[in-house]
Amino acid sequence: MLSKRVIPCLDVRAGRLTKGIRFAGNEDIGDPVESARRYYEEGADEIVFYDITASAEERGIFLDVVERVAEQIFIPFCVGGGISSVADMRAVLVAGAEKVSINSAAVKNPQLISDGAAAFGVQAIVVGMDVLRVPVSEAIPSGYEIVIHGGRKRMGLDAIAWARRCQELGAGELCVNSIDADGTRDGYELTLTRAIADAVNIPVIASGGAGDPRHMYEAVSRGGASAALIASIVHYGQYTIRQCKEDMARRGAKVRLTW
């Protein structure tokens, strides 16, 4: 059995680390480069970097920040935000990332998933999914809808159907973020995570809502996720990466312990 991964997420706005609740009320909480280095030293399995306003502002990602983070860490590094072409993907990979995360651009142009996989391999393509709980309808039979542009635009697209299509198009991994749970620290949206994990055969990263290492364990056990994405729980010093992984291991999760 593969080890479950613990992945700190760096949401970056204007070159600074930021965090909000349910995609709103973001505040400046520090330097993403310093945070990435600290999380790497604490035992993170991977780092994810999102330029959270790039898509909405229709601009490219801040490659200088990507380069500075890449210089500080020696673990897989995934970068997303404002990536809308194979050329954008190449620029991010050249800047030091091992993976790219596409979200809004993939929804608007699904062929981008296939083009990226053909150019760089499926292992390099992560599709981010921002998901909102909505009433069940004919268009949204799962009750979970895809939203783009940092939670600003609902798409009328069922999340489970979109997850399956992403796999068919060549995504190597899905990062499933619940807007309802994001930043609340009340735990992941396990029903959503489990539904998508059961619908596809590629790794699923649970995102949104971690407030305690127990939540991370639940995501990889009850939720069926391959990894737990975390932010507030470590950004505000509540726990270290090491403490999170040790707690998960005590509960029975297989995690990589490097100390």
Secondary structure, DSSP 8 states (H G I E B T S, - for coil): ---BEEEEEEEEETTEEEEEETTEEEEEEE-HHHHHHHHHHHT-S-EEEEETTTTTTT----HHHHHHHHTT--S-EEEESS--SHHHHHHHHHTT-SEEEE-HHHHH-THHHHHHHHHH-GGGEEEEEEEEE----SS-TTSEEEEETTTTEEEEEEHHHHHHHHHHHT-SEEEEEETTTTTT-S---HHHHHHHHHH-SS-EEEES---SHHHHHHHHTTS--SEEEESHHHHTSS--HHHHHHHHHHHT--B----
